[in-house]
Amino acid sequence: MRQLDVLTWNLWGLPWPLARQRRRRFARAARWLSRQAWDLVALQEAWHPHHRELAVPGLRRVEDRGDAGLAVSGTLARNASLEQVRFAARASVDRFKAKGLLLAHTGGLVMASTHLQAGLRHASVRRAQLEQLLAVLAERREPVVLLGDLNLHGDHETDLGSARLLGDAGFRDVAQALRAAAPTWSPRNPFVPTGAAPERFDRIYVRDGELGSLVPVRVRTLPAIASDHLPVAASLIWRS
């Protein structure tokens, strides 16, 4: 039995003018991450080639036919085997990137980092992506930490149904389980447009497996550091 400290963070790594001050923000994010001690870190929007501006020790990603913008770091990620799965369903500007699922196999545990389709009107695409994601993870016997930017809107019927799909597949929303759910995309963040509706896009889920279990003990949404998304951190007890 041991405690795991995990983090998920969308870095807002789009190029100008879709995002601003990326190089300055990436430098700030890298300094902050380098001072922390995490077991597993999942980063989104570390797009190629801009990920090279993110000087995080031990940062790892998969270089394949596409660019999912997904990267991992942390003590358990150093020697993990990585596998990337591309989503079949994509829409709008997301079609220009190979969004998908990045799996880090650490020996007895799987971390699954993802970034689902953006846009309120594309909830059906997100659902198709989640169905593909769950089909991939259904084959894993290990306990799974699923985390990332799921882009689920809290008051959208299809997105609510997608969240229920996760629950039906045995995934527990850590923030809801600990009654600590809070927006991760909020107009209180200076990088978010004024008047934007707050949403909890960034989430951490856990699922037990035949080879072990995961018990959430703490979750927190961290202050705005260098992105329009707030980092989300959780502490888990891993029983193998």
Secondary structure, DSSP 4 states (H G I P E B T S, - for coil): -EEEEEEEEE---PPTTTSSSHHHHHHHHHHHHHTS--SEEEEE---TTGGGG---TT-B---SSS----EEESTTTTT-EEEEEE-S---GGGGGTT-EEEEEE-SS-EEEEEEPPPSGGGHHHHHHHHHHHHHHHTT--S-EEEEEE----TT-HHHHHHHHHHHHTT-EEHHHHTT----SB-TTSTTSPTTPPPB--EEEEEE-BTTBEEEEEEEEEPPPSSSSS--EEEEEEEE-
